[in-house]
Amino acid sequence: MIPRIDASRALGAYAAVMTAVAGWAILSGVTAGPRQFDTIDVKRINVRENDGTLRMIVAGRDNIGGLIVEDREYPHPNRSEAGMIFFNDEGTENGGLVFDGGLKDGKPTNAGSLTFDRWRQDQTVQLRSLEDGLERSAGLVVNDRPDKPMAFDRMATIRAMPDGPDKRAAMEQAGFGKAERAYLGSRADRSSELSLRDAAGRPRLMLRVEGDGAASIRFLDEAGKVVRTTTP
């Protein structure tokens, strides 16, 4: 005669066995050391500190997101590349490595940029490479940025304004200005150049080697006029 099995007791025994199996699996994973994978396919990786502070994003262009300041996200005005975005100790973006490119309208295009920002500001150092058909340039750019944080919540509104004095004034008030201070690299006209500028972004000293090899040193006044040229 086959004895009857109480349903509740059977269910309890099953739950106990499954709990033991799950616990064994977890402990085995903890003690087995780092896991190894041959291939990982993801759309985005967020790297965070133990307290949850965001420190880095790795993503394709469709998932890289907007501009993040203290874990609050704002629409980015022009980011459309894949790459890595870096964040400081407070979870605010402070630089990144982005890239894109491909054959577009029959022309090879390519862009790569490594940037470092001021605190709650835009990039002060940029290492970049650009290609658009036959026009190619690559170099190091150093910028000055305003001494106040950007008003990120006003970014979209100001950028939508028509070009003119009002827009320039609004951008300056919101901390969106910049002054390029130095450039070292190649230009689209096949020349190479070291350009040094004053605090207002005006070129004052330029060392150039043209595509044909002609070299010169140029000194410029505040109006951008060449006041002295030295050649070999």
KEKE-3310 file (N, C-alpha, C; in steps of 0.2 Angstrom, whole numbers, plus 5000, padded with zeros to 4 digits):
npx = (5004:5003:5009:5000:5005:5007:5002:5007:5018:5026:5028:5035:5046:5052:5054:5064:5074:5077:5081:5093:5100:5101:5108:5120:5125:5127:5137:5147:5149:5155:5166:5173:5182:5187:5175:5177:5174:5172:5166:5157:5142:5135:5124:5127:5138:5138:5149:5151:5154:5155:5145:5136:5139:5140:5154:5159:5154:5152:5147:5137:5133:5119:5115:5122:5118:5114:5120:5127:5125:5129:5122:5111:5102:5104:5099:5111:5119:5125:5131:5134:5141:5149:5157:5167:5162:5168:5167:5167:5171:5159:5149:5148:5150:5166:5174:5180:5181:5177:5171:5168:5163:5164:5159:5152:5141:5149:5161:5175:5174:5179:5181:5189:5190:5198:5195:5196:5188:5184:5179:5162:5161:5165:5176:5194:5206:5209:5212:5212:5206:5202:5193:5186:5183:5195:5199:5209:5214:5223:5226:5232:5222:5220:5210:5203:5191:5176:5175:5165:5152:5144:5127:5118:5104:5099:5104:5098:5088:5095:5103:5094:5091:5091:5105:5116:5118:5110:5110:5123:5126:5118:5124:5136:5133:5127:5138:5144:5155:5171:5189:5201:5217:5229:5235:5242:5246:5241:5234:5219:5224:5236:5246:5257:5256:5259:5250:5248:5238:5230:5222:5210:5207:5213:5224:5242:5255:5262:5269:5273:5273:5272:5263:5272:5284:5289:5294:5289:5289:5277:5271:5258:5246:5233:5222:5224:5232:5247:5262:5275:5286:5296:5308:5317)
npy = (4994:5011:5025:5040:5056:5071:5086:5100:5097:5091:5102:5111:5104:5104:5117:5119:5112:5118:5131:5127:5123:5135:5143:5136:5138:5152:5154:5146:5154:5165:5161:5156:5165:5178:5179:5174:5179:5176:5184:5199:5207:5222:5237:5248:5253:5257:5264:5264:5271:5264:5271:5273:5284:5290:5287:5284:5281:5269:5268:5265:5277:5278:5276:5284:5295:5311:5326:5326:5332:5331:5319:5323:5323:5332:5338:5335:5347:5343:5330:5315:5304:5288:5281:5285:5292:5303:5306:5317:5317:5321:5316:5323:5327:5327:5326:5316:5302:5301:5296:5294:5291:5286:5281:5294:5301:5298:5302:5299:5300:5305:5306:5309:5312:5317:5324:5335:5343:5359:5362:5359:5365:5367:5359:5361:5356:5348:5334:5330:5323:5325:5322:5325:5320:5326:5335:5336:5337:5338:5339:5347:5356:5370:5378:5393:5395:5402:5409:5404:5392:5383:5387:5375:5372:5382:5380:5373:5383:5395:5391:5389:5402:5416:5420:5433:5449:5448:5434:5431:5439:5432:5420:5423:5427:5416:5408:5401:5405:5405:5405:5402:5397:5391:5381:5366:5358:5350:5358:5359:5364:5358:5363:5364:5370:5381:5390:5404:5412:5427:5432:5435:5427:5431:5429:5430:5425:5415:5400:5393:5380:5378:5368:5366:5367:5380:5390:5400:5413:5423:5438:5446:5460:5467:5468:5458:5459:5456:5461:5458:5447:5433:5424:5410)
npz = (5000:4996:5005:5009:5005:5014:5007:5011:5019:5009:5000:5009:5011:4998:4996:5006:5001:4989:4993:5000:4989:4981:4990:4991:4978:4977:4987:4981:4970:4976:4982:4971:4965:4953:4939:4922:4905:4888:4879:4880:4878:4878:4881:4888:4902:4918:4930:4947:4963:4980:4987:4978:4969:4953:4942:4930:4913:4900:4884:4869:4856:4856:4869:4877:4884:4892:4898:4914:4930:4947:4948:4941:4926:4911:4894:4882:4871:4859:4858:4850:4849:4852:4867:4882:4897:4910:4927:4942:4960:4965:4956:4944:4927:4920:4909:4895:4883:4867:4851:4833:4816:4798:4782:4774:4763:4753:4757:4767:4785:4801:4819:4834:4851:4866:4882:4895:4909:4917:4934:4935:4922:4905:4893:4896:4891:4877:4866:4850:4834:4818:4803:4787:4773:4761:4770:4784:4801:4817:4834:4849:4861:4871:4883:4891:4903:4910:4927:4934:4938:4924:4919:4918:4917:4909:4897:4885:4882:4879:4869:4859:4855:4843:4834:4839:4848:4860:4862:4864:4875:4885:4885:4890:4903:4908:4909:4898:4890:4882:4880:4868:4872:4867:4854:4846:4833:4817:4803:4792:4780:4777:4784:4799:4816:4830:4840:4850:4862:4869:4885:4880:4870:4858:4844:4846:4845:4833:4827:4812:4800:4783:4771:4760:4766:4770:4783:4797:4810:4818:4824:4832:4834:4845:4837:4828:4818:4809:4815:4815:4806:4806:4797:4790)
capx = (5000:5007:5006:4998:5010:5004:5004:5010:5024:5030:5030:5040:5053:5054:5057:5070:5080:5079:5085:5100:5104:5103:5114:5127:5127:5129:5143:5152:5151:5159:5173:5177:5186:5184:5173:5180:5170:5175:5163:5151:5139:5131:5123:5129:5140:5139:5154:5149:5157:5151:5139:5131:5141:5142:5161:5161:5149:5154:5141:5137:5130:5111:5114:5127:5114:5115:5125:5125:5128:5127:5117:5105:5104:5102:5100:5117:5117:5128:5134:5131:5146:5150:5163:5167:5162:5171:5164:5171:5169:5152:5145:5147:5154:5172:5179:5178:5184:5172:5173:5163:5166:5162:5159:5146:5140:5154:5167:5177:5174:5181:5182:5190:5192:5199:5194:5196:5184:5185:5173:5155:5162:5167:5183:5200:5211:5206:5216:5207:5208:5196:5193:5180:5185:5202:5201:5211:5217:5224:5230:5230:5219:5220:5205:5201:5184:5174:5177:5158:5149:5139:5120:5116:5097:5097:5108:5094:5085:5100:5106:5088:5090:5094:5112:5116:5121:5107:5112:5130:5126:5115:5129:5141:5130:5126:5145:5146:5160:5178:5195:5206:5224:5235:5234:5247:5244:5241:5228:5216:5228:5242:5252:5257:5256:5259:5247:5247:5233:5230:5216:5203:5207:5216:5231:5247:5261:5261:5274:5270:5277:5267:5263:5278:5290:5291:5293:5289:5286:5273:5269:5252:5244:5227:5218:5225:5237:5254:5267:5282:5287:5303:5308:5324)
capy = (5000:5017:5030:5046:5062:5077:5091:5105:5094:5090:5109:5113:5100:5106:5124:5119:5109:5123:5136:5125:5123:5142:5145:5133:5141:5159:5153:5144:5159:5170:5158:5153:5170:5181:5176:5175:5178:5177:5190:5202:5212:5227:5243:5253:5251:5262:5262:5268:5270:5260:5274:5274:5290:5288:5289:5283:5278:5267:5266:5267:5283:5278:5275:5287:5299:5318:5329:5324:5336:5329:5314:5325:5323:5338:5336:5337:5350:5341:5324:5310:5299:5283:5282:5285:5299:5303:5310:5318:5314:5322:5313:5328:5326:5331:5324:5310:5300:5300:5295:5292:5291:5281:5284:5298:5305:5296:5304:5296:5305:5302:5310:5307:5318:5316:5330:5336:5349:5362:5360:5361:5369:5363:5357:5365:5353:5343:5331:5329:5321:5326:5320:5326:5319:5328:5340:5333:5340:5334:5343:5348:5363:5372:5384:5396:5394:5407:5407:5402:5386:5384:5387:5370:5372:5387:5378:5372:5389:5399:5388:5390:5409:5418:5423:5440:5452:5445:5427:5432:5441:5427:5414:5425:5428:5409:5405:5397:5407:5402:5408:5397:5400:5387:5375:5363:5352:5351:5361:5357:5366:5354:5366:5363:5376:5382:5396:5406:5418:5431:5430:5436:5422:5434:5426:5435:5422:5409:5397:5389:5377:5377:5362:5366:5367:5386:5391:5407:5415:5429:5442:5449:5464:5465:5468:5452:5461:5454:5466:5456:5440:5430:5418:5407)
capz = (5000:4995:5009:5006:5007:5015:5002:5014:5021:5003:4998:5013:5010:4992:4997:5010:4996:4984:4997:5001:4982:4980:4995:4988:4971:4979:4990:4976:4966:4980:4983:4966:4962:4947:4933:4915:4900:4882:4875:4884:4874:4882:4878:4893:4908:4923:4935:4953:4970:4985:4989:4972:4965:4946:4941:4923:4908:4894:4880:4862:4855:4857:4876:4881:4888:4892:4903:4921:4935:4953:4946:4938:4919:4906:4887:4879:4865:4853:4859:4846:4848:4857:4871:4889:4900:4916:4932:4947:4966:4966:4951:4939:4921:4920:4904:4892:4877:4862:4844:4828:4809:4793:4775:4773:4757:4749:4760:4774:4790:4807:4824:4841:4856:4873:4885:4903:4910:4924:4939:4933:4916:4899:4892:4896:4888:4872:4861:4845:4827:4814:4796:4783:4766:4761:4776:4790:4806:4823:4838:4856:4862:4878:4883:4897:4904:4915:4934:4938:4934:4919:4921:4914:4916:4904:4891:4879:4880:4876:4862:4854:4854:4837:4835:4840:4854:4866:4864:4867:4882:4889:4885:4895:4910:4910:4910:4893:4886:4882:4876:4866:4873:4864:4849:4843:4828:4810:4800:4786:4774:4777:4788:4806:4819:4837:4841:4857:4862:4875:4889:4877:4864:4852:4842:4847:4842:4829:4823:4807:4794:4778:4768:4756:4770:4772:4790:4800:4816:4817:4830:4830:4839:4848:4832:4824:4813:4809:4816:4813:4804:4806:4793:4790)
cpx = (5004:5004:5005:5003:5006:5007:5009:5017:5029:5032:5035:5046:5056:5057:5063:5076:5082:5083:5092:5104:5106:5108:5120:5129:5130:5136:5148:5154:5156:5166:5177:5182:5183:5181:5176:5175:5174:5173:5157:5148:5134:5130:5126:5132:5141:5143:5152:5153:5152:5145:5134:5133:5143:5149:5163:5155:5153:5148:5142:5133:5122:5110:5118:5124:5116:5121:5123:5129:5125:5121:5111:5107:5100:5103:5107:5116:5120:5132:5130:5136:5146:5156:5163:5167:5164:5167:5168:5168:5162:5147:5143:5152:5160:5177:5176:5182:5178:5174:5167:5166:5163:5162:5152:5146:5146:5161:5169:5177:5176:5183:5184:5192:5192:5199:5194:5193:5186:5179:5167:5156:5163:5174:5188:5205:5207:5212:5211:5210:5202:5197:5187:5183:5193:5204:5202:5215:5218:5228:5228:5228:5219:5215:5205:5194:5182:5175:5170:5156:5144:5132:5117:5108:5095:5100:5103:5090:5089:5102:5100:5087:5093:5101:5112:5118:5117:5109:5119:5130:5123:5120:5134:5139:5129:5133:5147:5152:5167:5183:5200:5213:5230:5232:5241:5245:5244:5234:5226:5220:5235:5248:5252:5259:5256:5256:5246:5243:5233:5223:5210:5203:5210:5223:5236:5254:5260:5267:5271:5275:5272:5268:5269:5284:5292:5289:5293:5287:5283:5271:5263:5250:5237:5221:5219:5230:5244:5259:5274:5282:5294:5303:5316:5328)
cpy = (5006:5022:5036:5052:5068:5083:5097:5103:5094:5097:5112:5110:5102:5113:5124:5116:5114:5129:5134:5125:5130:5145:5142:5136:5148:5158:5150:5149:5164:5167:5156:5158:5173:5177:5178:5174:5179:5183:5192:5207:5216:5233:5249:5250:5257:5260:5267:5266:5266:5264:5276:5280:5287:5291:5288:5279:5276:5265:5268:5274:5284:5278:5279:5293:5307:5320:5329:5328:5334:5324:5316:5326:5329:5336:5339:5341:5347:5334:5318:5304:5293:5284:5281:5292:5298:5308:5311:5315:5316:5320:5318:5327:5330:5329:5318:5308:5298:5299:5293:5292:5286:5285:5287:5302:5304:5298:5301:5301:5301:5307:5307:5312:5315:5323:5330:5343:5353:5360:5363:5366:5364:5362:5362:5363:5348:5340:5328:5327:5321:5325:5321:5326:5321:5332:5336:5337:5336:5339:5343:5356:5364:5378:5386:5395:5400:5404:5405:5396:5388:5383:5381:5369:5377:5385:5377:5379:5394:5397:5389:5398:5411:5421:5430:5443:5449:5438:5427:5434:5436:5421:5416:5425:5421:5405:5400:5399:5403:5406:5403:5400:5397:5382:5373:5357:5354:5354:5358:5358:5363:5357:5363:5369:5376:5389:5398:5412:5421:5429:5431:5432:5425:5431:5431:5432:5416:5407:5392:5386:5375:5370:5361:5367:5374:5387:5398:5408:5422:5432:5446:5454:5462:5465:5462:5453:5459:5460:5465:5449:5439:5424:5416:5412)
cpz = (5000:5000:5006:5009:5008:5011:5005:5016:5015:5000:5002:5012:5003:4993:5001:5005:4992:4987:4998:4994:4980:4984:4993:4982:4973:4982:4986:4972:4969:4981:4977:4962:4956:4942:4927:4910:4893:4878:4880:4879:4878:4879:4882:4899:4912:4929:4941:4959:4974:4987:4984:4967:4958:4945:4933:4919:4902:4890:4873:4862:4857:4865:4880:4886:4887:4896:4910:4926:4942:4952:4943:4930:4915:4899:4885:4872:4859:4853:4855:4845:4854:4861:4878:4892:4907:4921:4938:4954:4968:4961:4946:4933:4922:4915:4900:4886:4872:4855:4839:4821:4805:4786:4774:4767:4752:4751:4766:4779:4797:4812:4830:4845:4863:4877:4892:4904:4917:4928:4936:4927:4911:4899:4892:4892:4883:4867:4856:4838:4823:4806:4792:4776:4766:4766:4782:4795:4813:4827:4845:4857:4869:4878:4890:4897:4910:4922:4938:4934:4929:4922:4916:4913:4911:4897:4885:4877:4877:4869:4857:4852:4847:4838:4835:4847:4860:4867:4867:4874:4887:4890:4890:4902:4912:4911:4904:4888:4887:4878:4874:4868:4869:4859:4846:4839:4821:4808:4794:4779:4773:4781:4795:4810:4827:4837:4848:4857:4869:4879:4886:4871:4858:4850:4843:4845:4839:4826:4818:4802:4789:4775:4763:4760:4773:4779:4792:4807:4816:4824:4828:4836:4841:4843:4827:4818:4814:4810:4815:4811:4804:4802:4792:4785)
residu = (MET:ILE:PRO:ARG:ILE:ASP:ALA:SER:ARG:ALA:LEU:GLY:ALA:TYR:ALA:ALA:VAL:MET:THR:ALA:VAL:ALA:GLY:TRP:ALA:ILE:LEU:SER:GLY:VAL:THR:ALA:GLY:PRO:ARG:GLN:PHE:ASP:THR:ILE:ASP:VAL:LYS:ARG:ILE:ASN:VAL:ARG:GLU:ASN:ASP:GLY:THR:LEU:ARG:MET:ILE:VAL:ALA:GLY:ARG:ASP:ASN:ILE:GLY:GLY:LEU:ILE:VAL:GLU:ASP:ARG:GLU:TYR:PRO:HIS:PRO:ASN:ARG:SER:GLU:ALA:GLY:MET:ILE:PHE:PHE:ASN:ASP:GLU:GLY:THR:GLU:ASN:GLY:GLY:LEU:VAL:PHE:ASP:GLY:GLY:LEU:LYS:ASP:GLY:LYS:PRO:THR:ASN:ALA:GLY:SER:LEU:THR:PHE:ASP:ARG:TRP:ARG:GLN:ASP:GLN:THR:VAL:GLN:LEU:ARG:SER:LEU:GLU:ASP:GLY:LEU:GLU:ARG:SER:ALA:GLY:LEU:VAL:VAL:ASN:ASP:ARG:PRO:ASP:LYS:PRO:MET:ALA:PHE:ASP:ARG:MET:ALA:THR:ILE:ARG:ALA:MET:PRO:ASP:GLY:PRO:ASP:LYS:ARG:ALA:ALA:MET:GLU:GLN:ALA:GLY:PHE:GLY:LYS:ALA:GLU:ARG:ALA:TYR:LEU:GLY:SER:ARG:ALA:ASP:ARG:SER:SER:GLU:LEU:SER:LEU:ARG:ASP:ALA:ALA:GLY:ARG:PRO:ARG:LEU:MET:LEU:ARG:VAL:GLU:GLY:ASP:GLY:ALA:ALA:SER:ILE:ARG:PHE:LEU:ASP:GLU:ALA:GLY:LYS:VAL:VAL:ARG:THR:THR:THR:PRO)
# end
